[in-house]
């Protein structure tokens, strides 16, 4: 008869992978639905960016605290709280009647998602030890990659067949399954030395991240030298410094600042942030390109992401026996280098380009992400004491999601600014005023004015080329950081 322990821990892995898939899917599943949301709820570029960023921002801002709370009160308990909050917020997202309600509900989703993501690696690390943990992390890494990459396809299917609201409604039964597994199959674990929550750390980190993302999102509209934007960016930077001081004074901080004296930790953190900001943050704009420039349906756009999806999912599974024997530094450096190369391959689009111009880049990106994701997860667990795996999980995912949130905002601002320059050159001052609409709706700005179709296409493609180059540079920085700083890791 099969040992009960082995059976139960596989149920834990199933529940963790299912919820990880669900919450990461919600970062990218929405991308394909954005044009439909824009039309139904009459949202502008900033409103659409907040659909992605409200979720990623609360995830990133709260994930460190969630990891600390999981260590103190129990990882299984916090996992169940996360499932309940995430599922309820998903229902509210599906019922949203305007863009503001949707953005608020997305932020609530992020709160639940933070609890789920923070406990993911901690639950796996508690159940799997020794040689077994490598295979478990490989499966989890494949789940992470598959969720991020398959989101556009799943979103396209749901949006085309049932409507954009089902992008959110589908989370409810998934959450019910995860809750059942947690109640009946999971064991509890906690850190006996965790005695109190780091409230001031939570407040300063969350406020800093919000101000930075808000400043970048509103920079084009309000003016980069305006008091509002300068105040937000400077205030965010100051609060980050305050956060560091607060953590240094905490006996049990949610982010152990001492870890930044470990080169391997710094390397994996920078690499994690860079792949989020440089690659994953591009997905919303690639989706708008497929639908509002090339004219594909939501399902068609989702299918175009398949070449990337297949490799992101397959690579961790096919290399799961070889990867544990290879240095993490090598895997992560090679993975990020391939992602940077893929973005360079995508660069050079023109107004007449077809989707196949992106195909070589998508394939190379899929391989690179597939190598990098498991390496990032494994490295995150190796830099701290096993009793603090909740913190390790939280730190790793905070960097990843901070990268996505800041990347979406920054790349959107760059795209809009480049589109404004292009439109200004062809249409004069009137063209510049269309930049935000073109950035969020593509050629749909020309519905009643056909003469705007070509300038709008040229402007969007010009902006997309620019953000592809910026993304390439950002990911390349991550590759260099991994290669140089992780020389002490195995």
Buried (B, 14 or more C-beta within 10 A) or exposed (E): EEEEEEEBBBBBBBBBBBBBBBBBBBBBBBBBBBBBBBEBBEBBBBBBBBBBBBBBBBBBBBBBBBBBBBBBBBBBBBBBBBBBBBBBBBBBBBEBEEBEBBBBBBBBBBBBBBBBBBBBBBBBBBBBEEEEBBBBBBBBBBBBBBBBBBBBBBBBBBBBEEBBBBBBBBBBEBBEBBBEBBEEBBEEBBBEEBEEBBEBBBBBBBBBBBBBBBBBBBBBBBEBEBEBBBEBBEBBBEBBEBBBEBBEEBEBBBBBBEBEEBBBBBBBBBBBBBBBBBBBBBBBBBBBBBBBBBEBBBBBBBBBBBBBBBBBBBBBBBBBEEBBEBEBBBBBBBBBBBBBBBBBBBBEBEBEBEBEBBBBBBBBBBBBBBBBBBBBBBBBBBBBEEBBBBBBBBBBBBBBBBBBBBBBBBBBBBBBBBBBBBBBBEBEEEBBEBBBBBBBBBBBBBEEEEEBBEBBBBBBBBBBBBBBBBBBBBBBBBBBBBBBBBEEBE
